[in-house]
Amino acid sequence: MENNNENLNSEQKMAEVKAWLAYADNLTKYGVMPRYPNEIEVDEYMAKTAVAQASKILEWAKGVIIK
């Protein structure tokens, strides 16, 4: 019985990690500076989305570190 709980928790953790990796993939393009041109153009919607996702990642990381 305990082994099943461990597997379930492991599967839940893996699903959570995959979800956060998807957020990270969405944010990566904002953390990379292109060689040419020297300016990155980001519309307001994408900037707000990136900040919201970064905030969620930060809260998740705080929860993992504090536990």
Residue pairs with C-beta under 8 A, 6 or more apart in sequence:
16 60
20 57
20 60
23 53
23 56
23 57
24 57
26 49
26 50
26 53
27 50
27 53
27 54
27 57
30 40
30 42
30 46
30 47
30 50
33 40
34 40
42 50
